Amino acid sequence: MDFQLRDTRALITGSTQGIGFAIAEALAFEGAAVLLNGRDAPRTHAAADRLRALVPGADVDVAPGDVTDPAALTGLSEVDILVNNAGAFGLNEFADADDAEWQRYLDVNLTAGVRLSRRVLPGMLERGWGRILFIASESGVNVPADMIPYGVSKAATIALGNGLAKLTRGTQVTVNTVLGGPTYSDGVATVIESIATAQGVPADAVAASVIGRNTTTLLQRFIRPEEIAALVAFLASPRASAINGAALRADGGVLTGTL
């Protein structure tokens, strides 16, 4: 299926690796011009080179900068597709997470998306077409006890997407949120491989053990970044014109109820 993304320009935050890079690759493959973002400029340029090699002929540029910096990522009025993917993730004991830690999660996972959406939404409405997407998590619905700051920030992201969609009423601009499940991103892979090395066992065995502790997963394996990216590419396309204000699950069946 042709997702009809030629002549569109997409910014994907946190896209030098993992889910963000997979989304950039999927959009580039569909013909969109993509802007890669990362905090480290050399790493962002290296990711752009890698993407050009994977998708020959792709229109790839970079927008390095820290999404938590209000002065970063300026000049975005012509972005047609914004994918708010950059995120802070980690385990926390609730009693040990101080105000600064809470603020870090909110700054990266929520406020950055607020600022960027505020910059690009008026232009989308003026031009008559656009897509804003938030990469949230099933943890924003079923908040884990050992990830409360993360889960709360993702719950707020879901609410943000729902509210912004109401500003697009009667237009061809949509705002949607993807609820990802346990995904084998680069960060997760690094942790799994370090555990495997320490225990002297294969990484696949460690990954299977970790995901096996999740009693509700129907997939019974980690989700691959490209599986999240496939849904994002569809939602970013004109093919998804009837989907707006939604929180769509790509969680491998981890959530047991309905939203």
N, C-alpha and C positions, 0 to 999 in steps of 0.2 A: 504494500500500500504506500502510495506517495503521500507523505505528510505535508506537502505543499509549503515548505519552509524556505524556499529560495527567495532571495531579496528581503530576508528578515535578519535582524541583528540581535544577538543574544549575549547577555552577560551572566556568567555563572560564578558566583562567589565561592571561594574555597575550592578551586578547581584544578589544583596542581597534582592531585592524586585522588584515589578512592572514588567515592560516589560522584563527586563533582567533576572529576576528569572523565568518568564514564558518561556523564550527562553531556559534557562538551563534545565528546567523540560522537555520541548518538546524534546530536543536533548538527554537527558538522557534516556527518554522513548524509543527513537529510537535506543539506544544502544551505543551512543557515551560516551566516558569518558569526563567528564566536569570539568573545572576549574572555580570556582566561584571567582569573584573579588569584593572587596569593600574597601573603605578607612580605615574602622575600623575593625581590625582583629577579635575581639570577635564577632562582628555582622556577619562577613563573615563566621566564623566557625558555628555560630548558623544557618545561612541560609543553610549551607552544611548539617547539621543535619536534618533540615526540609526537604530538598530535598531527602535525603536518606530514610526518612520515607514515602515520597510520591511515590518514585520509588524504591521499595525494590530491592536490588542487584545492584543498579546503582554504577558505578565507579565515585565517586565524590571527588574532592580535592579542595584546596583553593589556591588562589594567591592574598593575600591581598596587597594593596598598592594604592597610589594615582596615577592615570593615568597621571596627569600633572607633575609628578616628573620624570625627565629623567632617574634617577637611579632605579626606581621601575620596577617591573615585568621583571626581568632578566631571562635568561635561557629558552627562549620560542622557540628555534629553531625547536622543534618537534611538535609544534602546527599545526594541519591540518586544523582547522576551527577557524578563528578569527572573533568574532562578536563585532564590535565597537559600544557598546550601551550606555556607560556612557555619560551623558549629563547634561549641565547646562540649566535651563529653568526659565523663569520669564517674568513679565511685566515690561516695562521701558518707561518712557517719554524720547524721543530722546534727548532733551536738557539737561536732568539731567544725562544721562549715560556718565560718564567720561572715560578717557582712561583706567583706571584700570578695570572698568566694562566690557568694550569691550574686553580687554585682557583676562579676566576670561572666557568669552564665547568662544573665539578663542582657548584658551589653552585646555579647556575641550572638546569642540565639534569638533575641527579640528586638532590641533597639536598632541593631544594624539593619534589619529588615524593614523596620519602620522608616528609617532615614532614606534608604534606597527606594522604597516604594513611593515615598513622598516626592522624590526627585523625578521618577519616571512616569508615574500614573497620569499627571496632567498632559504630558506629551502624547501618551497612548490615547487618551480620551479625545484630544484634539485631532489626532490623525485618524481616529475611528477604529483602531485595532490594536490589540496588545495582549500580553499574557504575563501575569505575575504568579510565580509558583514558590511555595515554601516547602522545604524538605524538613518535615517534622519527624515524629516517631510514635510508635505505639505506646512508648513510655509517657507520652503526653496524655494518654487516656487511662492507662493502667500504670500509675506512678510507682516505680519500685522503691522499696523502703531504703535501699542503699544508694539511690540516685535521685533524691527528692529535689535538689536544686535543678538538676537537668530536666527531670520530668515536669516540674512546674514551669520552667522556661518554655518547654515545648507545648505545654497546654496553653500558655499565653499566645504562642505562635499560631496555634489552631484557631484561637479566638480572633486574632488579628486578621488572618486570612478570611474568616467568615464575615467580619465587619467590613473590610475593604471591598469585598465582592458587592456589597449593597450600594457602593458608590458607582458601580458600573451598570446599574439598571438600565436596560434598553439600549445598550451599546454592544459592540463586538469585542469589548475588553473583558477578560475573565480573570478571576483570582481563585486559585485552588491550592490545596495542601495535600502532600503525600505523606502518609504515615508508614515509614519504613520499619521493618522488623530487624532482628539480628543479622547484620550484614558483614561479610568478610572483607572489610575495608583494609587499607594499608595499615592503619593503626592497630586494628584487631589482629591482622596477620603478624605484625611485629611482636605483639604480646604472646600469641599462640606459639610462635617460633622460639621465643625466649624460654617459655615454659618447657617446650619440647626438648630444647638443648639442655636445660638444667636437669630434666628427668631422664634424658637419654632415650626418648621414645619418638616415633614419627609425629610430625606436626598434624597429620590427618587424624591420628588417634586422639590427640589433645583436643582438636576442634570438635570431633565427634563426642568426646566426653563433656566438653563445655556446653554444646547445644543440647546434649541429652539431659542436662539438668533442667531445661525448660520443659515443663510438663504439658504445656498447651500447644506447642508448635505442631502444625500439621505437616509442614514441609520436612521437618526433622533433619534439617541441615541449615548451614548459614546461607543467607541470600547472597547472590553475586551482585556486585555494583551495577553491572550491565542490566540486571533484571529491574532494578529501580529506575535506571536510565530509560528503559523502554517505555515505561509508563509516563515518565516526564516528557519524553519526546512526543508522545501522543497528546498529552494535555497541552503542550506548547503549540500544537498545530491547529489549523482551521478545522480539522476533522473533529475536534473536541468542542465545537462551538456551543453545544447544549449543556456543557458541564461548567457550572459556575457556583462558587461558594461552597464547594464540596471538600470534604476530607476523605481522600481515597486510600484504602488500605493496600499496602504492598508488604504485608507483615508475615507472610508465610503461615497465616492462620493462627498467630499467637493470641490475638484478641478473641475472646470466646463469645462476646456479645455483639450487638449491633450498635452503631454510633447514633 
